Amino acid sequence: MWASHSEKTKISSEERFAWLSLKLVEHLGNRSLLRLHRHFGSAVRILQATEADLNGVSGLRHKSKRALLKKKMLRPPEEEWKRLQREDIEVVTLGDAHYPSNLAAIHDPPVVFFMHGRLEPRDLVAVAVVGSRVASPAGLCYTERLCAELVQYGVTIVSGFAVGIDSAAHRGALQGRGRTLAVLGCGLNVNYPQSNRNLREKISRSGALLSEFPLETQPAAGHFPLRNRIISGLALGVVVVEAAQRSGSLITAKMALEQGREVFAVPGLAGSFLSAGPHNLLKQGAKLVESAEDILEEIRPLVIRPRMGTGGLVQKGEEEVVNPEERMVLSALGSGRKHIDELSRSVEIPVSRLLATLLQLELKGLVHQLPGKNYTTGG
């Protein structure tokens, strides 16, 4: 998920501040920022651009040019910068070391997003879990259990922080003591939904809250499709638990397909309006999900495959970097094959933690899972 060493850029404070300034320019949307980024490559250069310079930017609308030249901003960027620092919110820009490379690969990545918490290399394996705001008790319970199980394998859970299935996904990840990323459709300082006030702080300690919207931005209908493309863009696949026939969750699933992600659906009670969305996805070829293993079966090839080409999740020169615990597991495996239980006894690591370590080694292409929960270092 992280950019390769050659793509990483050390963003100076001046450049980061310039991107924040551009983000505050009224009527300057993300598509315009993308065009400007690709043309100039620097926020400082964009702010210094003349009208003649801007006329050379392909596809840039007249309205965007006028907005940029006038530099009419929502608030003074100096005040916004200080407030972000006080509230421990980081400005992340396209191309810097914190920017997830799979999100950067979608056709309209956010040029700037705001982060409270942190992104880590282990978030490289992420699954989005989304669904209805008016979920059933059974759907909420299932979602919590599924996400608690997924994080035991080292999977990071991504969702949209809404009430219902989204909140259950975040809660399940936290209950399993794993990591979770929440993508908001409003500014990070806006307490929405109010019922998630306590959940907000827990997520910032065990993952991150992310938003492409500046502080004080209130939730609006048009914000959520924008948020949804980030949810699917961060993940290897999207799981839909409960959803009506026309819902934001199905929009997220559609975006996932357009981005080349896997789509999963959890079947529900026949005839229920909450089952209509998942059942329709299943008819269209989505993977049926009953347990975490159904998801892991599909994402393992995605995790290992990038070693074969460019622009993948694991970058050249990084596959062999292992931590002490991973090195111990590799040593215990040797050149043979071992069952998960035998391996757990050998290295004296609980199975739940060992599964997470083995998945990270699979990610690096150093370990392969065989049928029957056997593992080997061979091909």
C-alpha positions in Angstrom: 0.0 0.0 0.0 2.8 2.4 0.7 4.6 4.1 -2.2 7.8 2.6 -3.4 11.1 4.3 -2.3 11.5 5.9 -5.7 8.0 7.4 -5.4 8.3 8.6 -1.9 8.8 12.3 -1.5 9.9 14.2 1.5 7.3 16.9 1.6 8.6 20.1 3.2 6.5 22.1 5.6 6.2 24.9 3.0 4.9 22.5 0.4 2.4 20.9 2.8 1.2 24.3 3.9 0.8 25.3 0.2 -1.4 22.2 -0.4 -3.5 23.1 2.7 -3.9 26.6 1.2 -5.1 25.2 -2.1 -7.5 22.9 -0.3 -9.1 26.0 1.3 -9.6 27.8 -2.0 -13.3 28.1 -2.7 -14.7 26.3 -5.8 -11.4 24.4 -6.4 -12.4 20.8 -6.3 -10.3 17.6 -6.3 -10.4 17.0 -10.0 -9.0 20.5 -10.6 -6.3 19.9 -8.0 -5.4 16.6 -9.7 -5.0 18.4 -13.1 -2.9 21.1 -11.4 -0.8 18.5 -9.5 0.0 16.6 -12.7 0.9 19.8 -14.6 3.0 21.6 -12.0 4.0 18.9 -9.6 4.2 21.4 -6.7 1.7 23.2 -4.6 4.1 26.2 -4.2 4.4 26.4 -8.0 0.6 26.2 -8.4 0.1 29.1 -6.0 2.6 31.2 -7.9 1.1 30.4 -11.3 0.0 33.3 -13.6 -3.1 33.3 -15.7 -0.9 32.4 -18.7 0.5 29.4 -16.8 -3.0 28.2 -15.8 -4.1 28.5 -19.4 -1.6 25.7 -20.2 -3.3 23.2 -17.9 -5.3 20.7 -19.9 -8.9 20.4 -18.9 -8.9 23.0 -16.2 -12.2 24.8 -16.1 -12.5 28.6 -16.3 -14.3 28.7 -12.9 -11.3 26.9 -11.3 -8.8 29.2 -12.9 -10.6 32.3 -11.6 -10.9 30.8 -8.1 -7.2 30.0 -8.0 -6.2 33.5 -9.3 -8.5 35.2 -6.8 -7.3 32.9 -4.0 -10.5 33.5 -2.0 -10.2 30.9 0.8 -12.7 29.5 3.3 -10.4 30.6 6.1 -6.8 32.0 6.5 -4.5 29.0 6.0 -2.2 30.1 8.8 -5.1 29.8 11.3 -6.1 26.4 9.8 -2.5 25.1 10.0 -2.2 26.1 13.7 -5.6 24.5 14.5 -4.6 21.3 12.8 -1.4 21.1 14.8 -3.4 21.8 18.1 -5.8 19.0 17.3 -3.1 16.6 16.2 -4.4 16.3 12.6 -1.9 15.7 9.8 -2.1 17.0 6.2 -1.3 14.1 3.9 -0.6 14.9 0.2 -0.5 12.8 -2.9 3.1 11.4 -3.3 4.3 11.7 0.3 5.5 8.8 2.4 2.2 8.4 4.3 0.0 8.3 1.1 -1.3 4.7 0.4 -0.2 3.7 -3.1 -3.3 1.7 -3.9 -5.4 4.8 -3.1 -3.1 6.8 -5.3 -3.7 4.3 -8.1 -7.5 5.0 -8.4 -8.5 7.4 -11.2 -9.4 10.3 -8.8 -7.4 10.0 -5.6 -7.7 12.8 -3.1 -4.8 15.1 -3.6 -5.0 16.1 0.0 -6.6 14.3 3.0 -6.5 14.9 6.7 -5.6 12.3 9.2 -6.1 11.9 13.0 -4.2 8.8 14.1 -1.7 7.1 12.0 -1.3 4.8 9.0 1.1 1.9 9.3 2.7 -0.6 6.9 0.5 -3.4 8.4 -2.5 -1.5 7.0 -1.2 -2.8 3.6 -3.8 -5.6 3.9 -7.2 -4.0 4.4 -10.8 -5.0 3.8 -13.7 -2.6 3.8 -16.9 -3.6 5.5 -20.0 -1.6 4.8 -23.8 -1.8 5.1 -27.0 -0.3 6.2 -27.5 2.4 8.8 -30.7 0.7 9.9 -29.1 -2.7 10.3 -30.8 -5.6 12.1 -29.5 -6.8 15.5 -28.3 -10.0 13.7 -26.5 -8.0 11.1 -24.7 -5.9 13.7 -23.7 -9.0 15.7 -22.4 -10.8 12.6 -20.4 -7.8 11.4 -18.7 -7.4 14.8 -17.8 -11.1 14.9 -16.6 -11.1 11.3 -14.3 -8.1 11.8 -13.0 -9.3 15.1 -12.0 -12.5 13.3 -10.4 -10.8 10.3 -8.1 -8.6 12.5 -6.8 -11.8 14.1 -5.3 -12.6 10.7 -3.7 -9.1 10.5 -6.3 -7.6 8.3 -7.1 -3.9 8.8 -10.8 -3.0 8.7 -11.9 0.1 6.7 -15.4 1.6 7.0 -17.3 4.8 6.8 -18.0 5.6 10.5 -21.8 5.7 10.0 -24.3 4.3 12.4 -25.3 0.7 11.8 -23.0 -1.8 10.0 -20.1 0.7 9.6 -19.9 1.3 13.4 -20.2 -2.4 14.0 -17.3 -3.0 11.7 -15.1 -0.6 13.6 -16.2 -2.0 17.0 -15.5 -5.5 15.9 -11.9 -4.6 14.8 -11.3 -2.9 18.2 -12.8 -5.8 20.1 -10.4 -8.0 18.3 -7.6 -5.6 19.2 -6.8 -4.9 15.6 -6.6 -1.9 13.4 -9.3 0.1 11.8 -9.5 3.1 9.5 -12.6 5.3 9.4 -13.3 7.5 6.4 -15.6 10.5 7.2 -17.9 12.5 5.0 -17.3 15.6 7.0 -14.5 17.5 8.6 -12.5 15.6 11.2 -13.5 17.9 14.0 -17.3 17.6 13.3 -18.9 15.3 15.8 -21.0 13.2 13.4 -22.6 10.9 14.1 -22.9 12.1 17.7 -23.4 8.6 19.0 -19.9 7.7 17.8 -18.1 10.2 20.1 -16.4 7.5 22.2 -15.7 5.3 19.1 -13.9 8.2 17.5 -11.1 8.3 20.1 -10.7 4.6 20.2 -10.2 4.5 16.4 -7.6 7.3 16.5 -5.5 5.2 19.0 -5.9 1.9 17.0 -5.8 3.2 13.4 -6.9 6.5 11.9 -9.8 8.8 11.1 -9.4 10.2 7.5 -11.2 12.8 5.6 -10.6 14.9 2.4 -12.8 17.7 3.8 -11.4 20.6 5.7 -12.2 21.3 9.3 -15.8 22.5 10.0 -17.1 20.8 6.8 -20.6 19.6 7.7 -21.9 16.2 6.4 -23.9 16.6 3.1 -25.4 14.1 0.7 -22.8 14.8 -2.0 -19.9 14.1 0.3 -20.7 10.4 0.9 -20.1 9.1 -2.7 -16.7 11.0 -2.5 -16.0 9.3 0.8 -17.0 5.9 -0.6 -14.3 5.9 -3.3 -11.7 6.4 -0.6 -13.1 3.5 1.4 -12.9 1.1 -1.5 -9.6 2.6 -2.7 -7.9 1.8 0.6 -9.0 -1.8 0.6 -8.3 -5.0 -1.3 -12.0 -5.8 -1.3 -15.4 -4.6 -0.1 -17.8 -6.7 2.0 -21.5 -5.7 2.0 -23.4 -7.1 4.9 -26.9 -5.6 4.8 -28.1 -3.0 2.3 -31.3 -1.9 0.5 -31.5 -2.2 -3.3 -30.5 1.5 -3.7 -27.9 2.4 -1.0 -24.5 4.0 -0.5 -23.1 0.5 0.2 -23.9 -0.6 -3.3 -22.3 2.6 -4.6 -19.1 1.6 -2.7 -19.3 -1.9 -4.2 -19.7 -0.4 -7.7 -16.6 1.8 -7.1 -14.7 -1.2 -5.8 -15.4 -3.0 -9.1 -14.3 0.0 -11.1 -11.1 0.2 -9.0 -10.3 -3.5 -9.6 -11.1 -4.6 -6.0 -12.9 -7.8 -4.9 -16.6 -7.5 -3.9 -18.1 -9.8 -1.3 -21.6 -10.1 0.0 -23.2 -11.7 3.0 -26.5 -13.4 2.3 -29.5 -12.5 4.4 -33.1 -13.5 5.0 -35.0 -13.9 1.7 -37.6 -11.2 1.2 -36.0 -8.7 3.6 -35.3 -5.3 2.2 -31.9 -5.4 3.9 -31.1 -8.6 1.9 -31.9 -7.0 -1.5 -28.5 -5.3 -2.0 -26.3 -8.3 -1.1 -28.4 -10.8 -3.0 -28.3 -8.6 -6.1 -24.5 -8.5 -5.8 -24.3 -12.3 -5.4 -26.4 -12.7 -8.6 -23.8 -10.5 -10.3 -20.9 -12.7 -9.2 -19.9 -11.3 -5.8 -18.1 -13.8 -3.5 -20.5 -15.2 -0.9 -19.2 -14.7 2.6 -20.0 -16.8 5.7 -16.7 -16.5 7.5 -13.4 -14.7 7.5 -11.8 -17.6 5.6 -14.1 -16.9 2.6 -12.5 -13.4 2.4 -8.9 -14.5 3.0 -9.1 -17.1 0.2 -9.8 -14.3 -2.3 -7.3 -11.7 -1.0 -4.3 -14.0 -0.6 -3.6 -14.1 -4.3 -3.9 -10.3 -4.4 -1.4 -10.0 -1.6 1.2 -12.3 -3.2 0.7 -11.4 -6.8 2.3 -7.9 -6.7 5.8 -9.5 -6.5 5.4 -10.4 -10.2 5.0 -6.9 -11.5 5.3 -3.2 -10.9 3.1 -0.8 -8.9 2.1 -3.6 -6.5 1.6 -3.6 -2.8 5.0 -5.1 -2.0 7.8 -3.1 -3.5 11.2 -4.4 -4.8 13.7 -4.5 -2.0 11.0 -4.6 0.7 9.9 -8.3 0.4 12.9 -9.5 2.5 12.5 -7.0 5.4 11.3 -9.1 8.3 11.0 -8.3 12.0 12.4 -10.6 14.8 9.1 -12.5 15.2 8.8 -13.1 11.5 12.4 -14.3 11.3 11.7 -16.8 14.2 8.6 -18.2 12.3 10.6 -18.5 9.1 13.3 -20.4 11.0 10.8 -22.7 12.6 9.3 -23.5 9.2 12.7 -24.3 7.6 12.3 -25.8 4.2 9.5 -28.1 5.1 5.8 -27.7 5.8 4.0 -27.4 9.2 0.5 -27.2 10.4 -0.5 -24.0 12.2 -0.9 -25.9 15.5 2.6 -27.5 15.3 4.1 -24.2 14.3 2.4 -22.4 17.2 3.9 -24.9 19.7 7.3 -24.6 18.1 7.6 -20.8 18.3 5.5 -20.5 21.4 3.3 -17.8 19.9 -0.5 -17.9 20.3 -2.3 -19.0 17.1 -4.2 -15.7 16.8 -1.0 -13.7 16.7 0.8 -16.3 14.6 -1.9 -16.1 11.9 -1.3 -12.4 11.7 2.5 -12.9 11.4 2.0 -15.6 8.7 -0.2 -13.3 6.7 2.4 -10.6 6.7 5.0 -13.2 5.6 2.6 -14.2 2.8 2.3 -10.6 1.9 6.1 -10.4 1.5 6.0 -13.6 -0.7 8.1 -15.5 1.9 5.5 -18.0 3.1 2.7 -19.9 1.3 -0.4 -21.4 2.8 -1.3 -25.0 1.8 -4.6 -26.8 2.2 -5.5 -27.8 5.8 -3.8 -24.8 7.4 -0.4 -26.0 6.5 2.4 -23.5 5.7 5.6 -23.7 3.8 8.4 -21.4 2.6 8.5 -23.2 -0.7 6.6 -22.3 -3.9 
